[in-house]
Amino acid sequence: MPRYRPHVAARPSWRCRVCGAAWPCSPARLALLGEYREDRIGLLVYLAGVLCEAAGDLTCPTGDDRLSDRFITWARVR
């Protein structure tokens, strides 16, 4: 029986340790939405903290907008 492996970030690359996609990958996003299903603001606060950590590790030649999209924009209420 396969065991579930959480999709977590590997630092300093901020790639998923399981699937290798840019973190948060789709499975990580689903898990975070489930974990914070009753607290969307809490999720956004958590992701803002993660964004700050990632900004220190990653160099983004096109600016912080791409990191913001990657870490925060997907989680906003639509």
N, C-alpha and C positions, 0 to 999 in steps of 0.2 A: 504494500500500500504506500503510495507516494506521500511524503511529508510536505506540508506547506512551508515554503521558505519566504520570509517577508522580503519585500522589495525595498531595500534600504540603500542609502547613498554611500558610495565609497569616496572618501576624501583623499586627496584634494581634487580629484577629477569630477566629482559630483555625477558619476555614472552609477546606474543601478548595479548592485553586486550580483543580482540574479540574472537579469536579461541584458545588461550592458547598455540600455537606452539612457538618454539624458534623464536624470532624476529631477522631479518625480515622474516616473514612467506611468503608463496607464494603470497597471495593477496597483501601484503605490497611491495614485490619486483616488482610485476606488476605495482602497483601504482607509485612507485619510477621511474621505467623505463619510464612510461608515462609522469611523471612530468619533468624528465630530458632528454626526448627523443632527444633534440637538443644540449645537453650539457653533454656528458658522463664523461668528465673530472670533471665537477662540481659535478656530482653524486659521483664519486670516492673520491673527496675531502670531500664531506658531510659524506660519509660512513667512511672515515678514522677518522673524528672527532667523529663520533658515536662510532667507535671501541675504541678510547681512553677513552671515557666515560664509556663504558661497561667494559673495562679492569680494571677500578677502582672499579667496582661493583661486577664483577664476579671473582671467583677463578677457574682457569682452570688447573688442575693437569697435563695435558699433554702438556702444553705450549700454546704460543700465536698462533700457526699454526691453531688450530681449530677455534679460534676467527677470524682470518684472513679469513679463508674459509667461515665462517658464514656471515661476514659483508662485505667483499670486493671481494673475488675471483669470486663470481657469477656474478658480475656486469662488469667484464672486457670484452672488445670486443674480440670476438672469431674469 
